Every structure is written in structure tokens, then in C-alpha cells.
Amino acid sequence: MEAGGVTFAVRAPAAAALWLCLFDGEVENRVAMVRDGDGWRVHVAGVDEGARYGFRAEGDAPFDVAKLLVDPHATELDRAFAYDPRLAEYGADTAALVPKAIVRAPLPPLDLPPLTRAGGLIYEINVRGFTMLHPDVPAAQRGTVAALAHPAVIAHLRKIGVDTVELMPITAWIDERHLPPLGLRNAWGYNPVVPMALDPRLVPGGLRELRETVAALRVAGIGTVLDLVFNHTGESDLLGPTLSLRGLDDSAYARAADGTLINDTGTGNTLDFSRAWVRALVCDSLRHFVAQAGVDGFRFDLATVMARGPGFAADAPIFAEFAADPLLRDRVMIAEPWDTGPGGYQLGAFPDGWWEWNDRYRDDVRRFWRGDGGMGALATRLSGSSDVFGAERTRGVSFVAAHDGFSLADLVAHAERHNHANGEDNRDGHGGEIAWNNGVEGASDDPAVLARRAADVRALLATLFATRGTIMLTAGDEFGRTQRGNNNAYAQDNATTWLDWVGRDVALEDVVAELAARRRALPALRDPALRHDAHWYRPDGAPMRDSDWDGADDVELRLPEFTVRVDRAARRVEVRAVPLSR
């Protein structure tokens, strides 16, 4: 924005003409834009903050001037995206279907208290599902980012020792095209369209709402990480909707030698990070959320895509660009270190300073407590996974359950997925997830079965909180959230994913609070630097030998500051600030 008007600019190098479309209600006023290198530009006098706009691109197919296109740099939209078949129909006008971008001036500079970012407890939150059923949050605020700043919510976060909240996607997304005919909606948000605009369903107060929530959490000593999706956009495959990048410059999407879209994401398209302008859009987005909202870091969905060009490279340009940026270089960066493409699994390969979701921790810990995993693997995970990250420092984010997969309570009650409600004949989701049912599949009223499940959940939680470095807990797992065996609940925007605050297991919640308090009292446990003065012992007090690990069910880890005892038969993991035995 400038005095007396607004300059609009957008990239569309192959277009023959570009039109800025200004809206007064439903009345559209088209203004021709002027080519400026690979982009187009126009200054319009008299336009002020709050103006609504989009673009139309003209040229040979696949350009379709009938499609209203959202500015890839939009920071606010007038409504959420809603799927309609006409969005993918060539020649069908979509002005009435597509959200309009809103002109907004930058907010004033932030003044936030500092936050110490040593390793801690990350708390993964599905923003909408987190408070939809919270009795203390006002009805109008439930399901929004603002609800996270409610005193009752902050009190809960502090009770269980949360250091950082990780918010599942809150930028504007669109439902996958197969969901509306099934009467379903995307509940997770991993299908974004534009990277900077917040979704009005989750953040109706826009950027100001996000920054006020970040500030309230920071005052409580809690950081905020945004889970962002830069691996693909909701424009999907060639049959998908034309909403933004596809209609302006679809060179953003990676293509094979024969011109077909590369699908390393399993969602129809993959952004091409070998292109400098794609990386620039990503960097602009991160800077926007740091400068305007004060967020402390980012978690990147299917992060391997960002280092492809076309193959994964540990020295990919995006890493250097983040590290050199004065606004980004001190932010927390967390990778989901895999995608579905060739060589997509890259756990341990991201640069120093990055944290990585450690699925090997998840799998080995689950196998151990299921009974078919060894003590040696568990010991390695408890100690920080030096086999993955090296012997000096762990960069892993250790977790036993996340949004994707069984909830913690469900993984000890279901040996099989139960995803029928997703409308895909129970074919979606992980068919071989490491889980067990303690003899009865699903709900049970057998006291013995329920007792075994409760013991398993407590053992899993105790293991997590006894683990070196950074750990992650998904919201609700501290009080027994269940998805009734659905291990891919992305399409369940209903009681399946809405946390049951009234019926929660408060006794389990209290156990987690105690575990968190013990962990917080031991800085050496949370320190990601790996220790070489840690030693493992047998129950008789003798040091563990290599031959002892096979079949071991009871061991003790000793450091000068604390001791950890693992007893599989008793379903117990115990951490003490003083030695258990010598």
C-alpha cells in the first residue's frame, strides 16, 4: 500500500495478458496490468485497505481467463475455499466461487518477551478439534486460534508441561474433490492453496488473532510452531481445480521428462524447489509469519520435497536460504523427513540445527511394549537415537503417536484400522501400523483387558517422558483421546477428531502432569547434547554386556544426574533424580 493507492504485482511469465479484478460487492472491475519481466504490475489510485481483489490470466490453453485466481502472496481472504466441480471446468467462470484476497497494511512491530528454546515438550494441536467441545471456551470462540489463548486452555498446557505448541495447518485450504460427494470435510488442513493467507474458519480474526494468541502463549512461557505445507497445493492433479498458481504459472509444479506431473506427495502435484521463485515464495511466507505474528518456528510437512531438484540433496539451496535470512536463522525448523517419491525417506539427513520427526523412535518403542521388540533398540531410542543423528547431539523429535495414525489410546486397543467412515472401503491409512488390542479388538468392558491397556498407555507415556532431547505429544493423548480405531481421520471434522474434554481421563492427565514435572526438574534429560557418561546396568547391578541385550526385560540407565529403570514385565519406566541402585 502507498499513499493514494495500491500497487498490485503478480508473476505470470507465459501469460499474454493479466487483469487485476477489483470487487465492489459482486461487481467486478477489471484493470489491465503491465508486463514487468516475468511478472505484471499496475498501480490503482483510490484503492484502500479492505479492498477485495483477484486476477485473471489470458493466453493459450491451459490459461483460462474465466478463472478468477487468488494472489499467491495474499495475506487475508474474505472467505474459505469450498470445492465446486466448476473450479476444474475449462471456460466456467469462477468469480462467484473463489475467495477474494483482501488488501491489508502490515501490522505494527511486535514486542514479545524472549523465549528459551532448549529441548522440551512439543504439543501437536488440531486447532479446530482441540476446543470444539471445550466447555470453558465461549461457543463463538471454539475451534479457533483465539481459543488457544483462553485461560482454561493455557492452564491445561501449563499443567502438562508444554514448552511449544505445534499448530496443524491454519493457512487456507480446500477440500479434496472426492470429499464433498461423501458428505465429508477435510479436518486437518493439509491441502493448502496460498501459503500466507490464514483460513477464515480457524482464524476469523486474521493475522491480528494469530499474533495475539502467540503473544498470550509466549507470556505463559510457551512457544508457537506452525505446521506448514509447501510440498504441494490443493490444485491437485490435472483434473483438479484452477485456483492460483496453476492459472498463473504452473511451472511451480515439478514435471517428468514427458511433461506429466510428478507426484512425490501422493496428492496429485509437487512444488518444484529447483526454481528460485518457488523458494522465494516460501521464504516470503516464513518471514511474514515471523515478522507479523512472532511465531517461533515451523514444522514442514513432507519436508524432503523442499530439498529435491529432482533428487534429495542435504545441501539444497533452501537450507542455505533459511540459514542466511536474519528473520529465519534463529527459528525452530522441524522436518517431517520423508515423502512418497524415490529416495524419499531421509531421516537424519537434514542439516545441523534442524529437528526431525523420528518415526524410528515411534516404531521401536511401540514394538518393545507390544512384546516383539528388543531392549537394545529401546535403549538406543531412549538415549537419543545416536545411530540416526550421530554421537554428539540428537536432533530427533521423539513421539509415539501423532495426528497421522492411531491415537495413543487406540494403538493399544486396535490391531487393525477402522477407517470405513472415510468412504474408501477401509483402504486408506496405514494398513500395517504397529499396534495391538490386548486380546479384544476395539471397545471392551473386560476389567482385565482395560487394565492391560491402561498399563500399556502409561508405559508408553513414561517412556516418552524419559527420553533424551525433544519429545512430542499429540493433544488429547494425555487424557485418552480416541478416534475409535480410525488411523487416518483427516476427513472427520466431527466428534471423531474433536477432543472430549468433559469425558476425558483426568487420572491419566494427572499422571502426565507428574511425568512432565519430573522431566522439567531434570535439565540433563531435556538437553539434546548426547552424553558419554551414560551407562546401562543389569538388574543385578552388573554393567550390561553385548550378550545381555538379547531377551533383556529389566535394565537401568545411570547418569550422574538421574537414573532410568525400564521393567517390561511390570510395565514400568521410572526416572529418578537420585540413583535407583548402585
C-alpha positions, 0 to 999 in steps of 0.5 A: 500500500502507498499513499493514494493507492495500491500497487498490485504485482503478480508473476505470470511469465507465459501469460499474454495478458493479466487483469487485476479484478477489483470487487465492489460487492459482486461487481467486478472491475477489471484493470489491465496490468503491465508486463514487468519481466516475468511478472505484471504490475499496475498501480490503482489510485483510490484503492484502500485497505479492505479492498477485495481483489483477484486476477485473471490470466489470458493466453493459450490453453491451459490459461483460462481467463474465466478463472478468477485466481487468488494472489499467491502472496495474499495475506487475508481472504474474505472467505474459505475455499469450498470445492465446486466441480466448476473450479476444474471446468475449462471456460466456467467462470469462477468469480462467484466461487473463489475467495477474494484476497483482501488488501491489508497494511502490515501490522505494527512491530511486535514486542514479545518477551524472549523465549528459551528454546532448549529441548522440551515438550512439543504439543501437536494441536488440531486447532479446530478439534482441540476446543470444539467441545471445550466447555470453558471456551465461549461457543463463538470462540471454539475451534479457533486460534483465539481459543488457544489463548483462553485461560482454561486452555493455557492452564491445561498446557501449563499443567502438562508441561508444554514448552511449544505448541505445534499448530496443524495447518491454519493457512487456507485450504480446500477440500479434496474433490472426492470429499464433498460427494461423501458428505465429508470435510477435510479436518486437518488442513493439509491441502493448502492453496496460498501459503500466507493467507490464514483460513477464515474458519480457524482464524476469523480474526486474521493475522491480528488473532494469530499474533495475539494468541502467540503473544498470550502463549509466549507470556505463559512461557510457551512457544508457537510452531506452525505446521506448514505445507509447501510440498504441494497445493490443493490444485491437485492433479490435472483434473483438479481445480484452477485456483492460483498458481496453476492459472498463473504459472504452473511451472511451480509444479515439478514435471517428468521428462514427458511433461506429466506431473510428478507426484512425490506427495501422493496428492496429485502435484509437487512444488518444484524447489529447483526454481528460485521463485518457488523458494522465494515464495516460501521464504516470503511466507516464513518471514511474514509469519515471523515478522507479523505474528512472532511465531517461533518456528515451523514444522514442514510437512513432507519436508524432503520435497523442499530439498529435491531438484529432482533428487534429495540433496542435504545441501539444497539451496533452501537450507542455505536460504533459511540459514542466511535470512536474519528473520529465519536463522534463529527459528525452530525448523522441524522436518517431517523427513520423508515423502512418497517419491524415490529416495524419499525417506531421509531421516537424519539427513537434514542439516545441523540445527534442524529437528526431525520427526523420528518415526524410528523412535515411534516404531521401536518403542511401540514394538518393545511394549507390544512384546516383539521388540528388543531392549537394545533398540529401546535403549538406543531410542531412549538415549537419543537415537545416536545411530540416526543423528550421530554421537554428539547431539540428537536432533530427533523429535521423539513421539509415539503417536501423532495426528497421522495414525492411531491415537495413543489410546487406540494403538493399544486397543486396535490391531487393525484400522477402522477407517470405513467412515472415510468412504474408501472401503477401509483402504486408506491409512496405514494398513500395517501400523504397529499396534495391538488390542490386548486380546479384544479388538476395539471397545471392551468392558473386560476389567482385565483387558482395560487394565492391560491397556491402561498399563500399556498407555502409561508405559508408553507415556513414561517412556516418552517422558524419559527420553533424551532431547525433544519429545512430542505429544499429540493433544488429547493423548494425555487424557485418552483421546480416541478416534475409535480405531480410525488411523487416518481421520483427516476427513472427520471434522466431527466428534471423531477428531474433536477432543472430549474434554468433559469425558476425558481421563483426568487420572491419566492427565494427572499422571502426565502432569507428574511425568512432565514435572519430573522431566522439567526438574531434570535439565540433563534429560531435556538437553539434546547434547548426547552424553558419554557418561551414560551407562546401562546396568543389569538388574543385578547391578552388573554393567550390561554386556553385548550378550545381555541385550538379547531377551533383556526385560529389566535394565537401568540407565545411570547418569550422574544426574538421574537414573532410568529403570525400564521393567517390561514385565511390570510395565514400568519406566521410572526416572529418578533424580537420585540413583535407583541402585548402585 
